[in-house]
């Protein structure tokens, strides 16, 4: 039996977001229909909203919590009534043996709206089972909705992509929801120091609640120079005879050209014949090309790598992040600083774009 849903739609022509009432189809063999509790409002969705409109309507959102209303006959890992998270990374990509089903909705007037793989800006959603992760019914279902993107992307970049170890230094550029998650993970693994870089003193102070030990306001000082001052060695020198300096790992959680270019020189220099340099990790979604200093990359044996979804496997990693939350190592109550209803989505995205969301915003249904 089809399920009625209220869904946020980016129209194919220029104009504001719209909320449409649609009918979700019965689930296919590998699909799951989910009644949603809450969804994260991710900054990366702004990029999709502001891309040139090509006449194709879009449905957005990719992190949420909910309860299973119906499932296809081939879905084995969840049942009706189970609590779940919806995410945009396949829950067990290693074992996947088929291509996940896409999503397209008839929104009326002969118009079809499509999602990349999931949509969670809706009170009810339908998704391929690969993007649906079962959770216990005693798990909070409001603030945990951001685990499916913000936490996974930021914390996973530190924990999995970079593999930061105890005592290694970390610099995080951009302390929104993803950056704060990266900082929280750096604290869990006992990195030291944990340097937060942003343009706003209040956001830097906020980052201290999650484990940052030093804040750098990049509107007042050159953050690369400051990071190198804070991490300069008294006993090691690079191949040009300068003191080794820089963070073992520098993370860009923004994706703008300036920060993408800053994380390489902010990474630690190497020692010729002794040790390689640090690692720059691109986490934010890039919107422009970048220019990197190849001589710095070469002479200091640095690495510049990307991290998509924090290199996470949701079936494996979501239980770990939930444990961090329950044990107090990941303060999602503090990280979620704004809550909206679906009819407030234009207000919510405007606040996000204007930098008014200190941590992460969610939509509650």
C-alpha positions in Angstrom: 0.0 0.0 0.0 1.6 3.4 -1.0 2.7 5.6 1.8 2.0 9.4 1.9 5.0 11.6 2.5 5.8 15.3 2.8 9.1 15.8 0.9 11.4 18.8 0.4 12.1 19.4 -3.3 14.6 21.6 -5.1 12.6 22.7 -8.1 14.2 22.3 -11.6 13.8 26.0 -12.3 15.2 28.8 -10.1 13.2 29.3 -7.0 13.0 28.4 -3.3 12.7 25.0 -1.8 9.3 23.5 -1.9 7.5 20.9 0.3 5.4 18.5 -1.7 3.0 15.8 -0.6 3.7 12.6 -2.6 2.9 8.9 -2.6 5.8 6.6 -1.9 5.5 3.4 -3.8 5.4 0.0 -2.2 9.0 -1.2 -1.5 10.7 -3.2 -4.3 12.5 -6.4 -3.3 15.5 -4.6 -1.8 13.8 -1.4 -0.6 12.8 -0.2 2.8 10.1 2.4 3.7 11.0 4.4 6.8 8.9 6.7 8.9 11.4 9.3 10.1 12.1 10.7 13.5 14.8 13.3 12.6 17.2 14.3 9.8 20.4 16.2 9.7 20.6 19.4 7.6 24.0 19.0 6.0 26.1 21.9 4.6 26.9 19.9 1.5 23.2 20.1 0.5 23.7 23.8 -0.1 26.1 22.9 -2.9 23.3 20.9 -4.5 20.8 23.6 -4.0 23.0 26.3 -5.7 24.2 24.3 -8.7 22.8 25.5 -12.0 19.2 24.2 -12.4 18.9 22.0 -15.4 15.1 21.4 -15.2 15.4 18.3 -13.1 13.9 18.5 -9.6 15.9 17.0 -6.7 15.1 15.6 -3.3 17.8 16.0 -0.7 19.0 14.8 2.7 21.2 11.9 3.5 21.3 11.3 7.3 18.4 10.4 9.6 16.8 8.1 12.1 13.4 6.4 11.8 11.3 3.2 12.1 10.7 0.7 9.4 7.1 0.8 8.0 7.6 -1.8 5.3 10.3 -3.8 3.5 10.9 -5.7 0.4 10.9 -9.5 0.3 14.7 -9.8 -0.1 15.5 -7.5 2.9 16.8 -9.6 5.7 18.6 -7.3 8.2 15.6 -5.3 9.3 12.0 -5.9 10.0 8.9 -3.8 10.3 9.0 -1.9 13.6 12.8 -1.8 13.8 14.6 1.5 14.5 17.1 2.4 11.9 19.5 5.0 10.6 19.4 6.1 6.9 22.8 7.1 5.5 24.4 7.7 2.1 27.2 5.2 2.3 26.5 1.5 1.7 26.3 -0.2 5.1 28.4 -3.1 4.0 30.0 -2.3 0.6 32.4 -5.2 0.8 29.6 -7.7 0.7 27.4 -5.9 -1.8 26.7 -8.0 -4.9 24.3 -5.7 -6.8 23.8 -2.1 -7.7 21.7 -0.2 -5.2 18.3 0.9 -6.5 17.9 4.7 -7.1 15.1 6.9 -6.0 12.6 8.8 -8.2 9.3 10.3 -7.1 6.3 11.7 -9.0 5.7 15.1 -7.4 2.7 15.9 -9.7 2.3 17.8 -12.9 4.2 15.3 -14.8 7.4 16.2 -12.8 9.8 13.5 -11.4 12.2 14.4 -8.6 15.3 12.3 -8.1 17.8 11.7 -5.3 21.5 10.8 -5.5 20.8 7.6 -3.5 18.7 8.5 -0.5 16.5 11.4 0.6 15.8 12.3 4.3 14.3 15.7 4.2 10.9 14.1 4.4 8.6 12.7 7.1 8.7 9.3 5.3 11.3 8.0 2.9 12.1 4.9 0.8 15.6 3.7 0.4 17.6 0.7 -0.9 18.4 -1.6 2.0 22.1 -0.9 1.6 21.6 2.5 3.1 19.5 1.4 6.1 21.3 0.5 9.3 19.5 -1.2 12.2 19.9 0.4 15.7 18.6 -0.6 19.1 15.2 0.8 20.2 16.7 2.4 23.3 19.0 4.6 21.2 18.0 8.3 21.2 16.5 9.2 17.8 16.9 13.0 17.7 20.6 14.0 17.9 21.8 10.6 16.7 20.4 11.5 13.3 23.6 13.3 12.4 25.8 10.2 12.8 24.9 9.1 9.2 26.9 12.0 7.7 28.4 14.6 10.0 29.8 12.3 12.6 30.8 9.6 10.1 32.6 12.0 7.8 34.5 14.0 10.4 35.2 11.3 13.1 35.9 8.7 10.4 38.4 10.9 8.7 40.5 11.0 11.9 39.9 7.4 13.0 40.0 5.5 9.7 41.3 7.6 6.8 44.2 9.1 8.7 44.5 6.6 11.5 45.6 9.2 14.0 47.4 7.7 17.0 47.9 8.8 20.6 50.3 11.8 20.9 50.1 12.8 17.3 49.2 16.4 16.5 46.0 17.4 14.6 44.8 20.6 13.0 41.2 20.9 11.9 40.2 23.7 9.5 36.5 24.5 9.9 34.6 23.6 13.1 31.1 23.0 11.9 29.4 19.7 12.6 32.0 17.7 10.5 35.0 19.5 12.1 33.6 19.1 15.6 33.2 15.4 14.9 36.8 15.2 13.8 37.9 17.0 16.9 35.9 14.6 19.1 37.5 11.6 17.4 41.0 13.2 17.9 40.3 13.5 21.6 39.1 9.8 21.7 42.4 8.6 20.3 44.3 11.1 22.5 45.9 13.2 19.8 47.9 16.2 21.2 47.7 19.0 20.5 44.3 19.3 18.8 44.2 22.6 17.0 41.0 24.1 15.8 41.1 26.7 13.0 38.1 29.0 12.1 37.2 32.6 11.5 34.9 33.0 14.5 36.1 33.2 18.2 32.8 31.9 19.4 33.1 28.8 17.2 36.6 28.2 18.4 35.5 28.4 22.0 32.7 26.0 21.2 35.3 23.6 19.7 37.0 23.4 23.1 33.9 21.6 24.5 34.6 18.7 22.1 38.4 18.4 22.7 40.2 21.2 20.9 43.2 22.3 23.0 44.2 25.3 20.9 42.1 27.7 18.8 43.4 29.8 15.9 41.3 32.6 14.4 42.3 32.6 10.7 40.9 36.1 10.3 43.5 37.5 12.7 46.6 35.5 12.0 48.1 33.3 9.3 46.9 29.8 10.5 49.7 28.0 8.7 52.4 30.1 10.3 50.7 29.8 13.7 50.4 26.0 13.4 54.1 25.8 12.5 55.0 28.0 15.5 53.0 25.8 17.9 54.5 22.5 16.6 58.2 23.5 15.9 60.8 20.9 16.8 64.0 21.9 18.6 65.9 18.8 17.5 64.8 17.9 14.0 65.4 19.8 10.7 64.1 19.4 7.2 66.4 19.0 4.1 66.7 22.8 3.8 68.0 23.1 7.4 64.8 24.6 8.9 63.3 23.2 12.1 60.6 20.6 11.5 57.2 22.1 12.1 53.6 21.4 11.3 50.8 19.1 12.4 51.1 15.4 11.9 47.6 15.6 10.3 45.8 18.6 8.9 42.2 18.2 8.0 40.2 20.5 5.8 36.5 20.2 6.8 35.3 23.1 4.6 36.4 22.5 1.0 37.0 26.0 -0.2 40.1 26.8 -2.2 42.0 28.6 0.5 41.7 25.9 3.2 42.3 23.1 0.7 45.6 24.9 -0.2 46.5 25.6 3.4 46.4 22.1 4.8 49.5 20.9 2.9 51.9 23.6 4.3 50.2 23.1 7.7 51.3 19.5 7.7 54.5 18.5 9.4 57.7 18.7 7.3 59.9 15.6 6.9 63.4 14.7 7.9 65.5 13.5 5.0 66.7 10.0 5.5 64.8 9.6 8.7 61.0 10.2 8.5 58.3 11.3 6.1 56.3 14.4 6.6 52.7 14.8 7.7 49.4 14.2 5.9 46.9 16.7 4.6 43.4 15.2 4.5 40.6 16.7 2.4 37.2 16.1 4.0 35.1 19.0 2.9 33.4 18.8 -0.5 35.5 20.8 -3.0 33.8 23.3 -5.3 36.9 24.6 -7.1 40.3 23.5 -8.3 43.4 24.0 -6.2 47.1 24.6 -6.6 49.5 22.7 -4.4 53.2 23.3 -3.9 54.7 20.2 -5.5 58.1 21.0 -4.0 56.7 20.9 -0.5 55.0 17.7 -1.3 58.1 16.1 -2.7 60.9 17.5 -0.5 59.1 16.8 2.8 57.5 13.5 1.6 54.1 14.7 2.6 50.8 13.1 1.7 47.6 14.8 0.4 44.7 12.4 0.5 40.9 12.5 0.3 38.4 11.1 2.8 34.9 10.4 1.6 32.4 9.5 4.3 35.3 9.1 6.7 36.3 5.8 5.0 33.5 4.4 7.1 31.4 1.2 6.9 28.1 2.0 8.6 27.4 -1.5 9.9 30.8 -1.6 11.5 31.2 2.0 12.6 27.7 3.3 13.7 27.8 1.1 16.8 31.1 2.6 17.8 29.9 6.2 17.3 26.8 5.4 19.4 29.1 4.0 22.1 31.1 7.2 22.1 27.8 9.1 22.5 26.6 6.9 25.3 29.9 7.1 27.1 30.2 10.9 26.9 33.0 11.0 24.4 30.8 12.4 21.6 28.5 15.1 22.9 25.8 15.1 20.3 23.4 17.1 22.6 25.9 20.0 22.5 26.7 19.5 18.8 23.0 19.9 17.7 22.4 23.6 18.2 19.2 24.1 16.1 16.0 22.2 15.5 13.5 22.8 12.7 10.3 21.4 11.3 9.9 20.5 7.7 7.9 23.7 6.9 10.9 25.7 8.2 13.4 24.3 5.7 13.9 27.6 3.9 14.7 29.3 7.2 17.0 26.4 8.2 19.0 26.4 5.0 19.3 30.2 5.1 20.6 30.1 8.7 23.1 27.4 7.7 24.3 29.5 4.7 24.7 32.6 6.8 26.9 30.8 9.4 24.3 31.0 12.1 24.4 27.3 13.0 27.3 26.8 15.5 27.3 23.0 15.3 24.7 21.0 13.4 21.0 21.6 12.7 18.4 18.9 12.5 14.9 18.6 11.2 12.4 16.8 13.4 9.2 15.1 12.3 
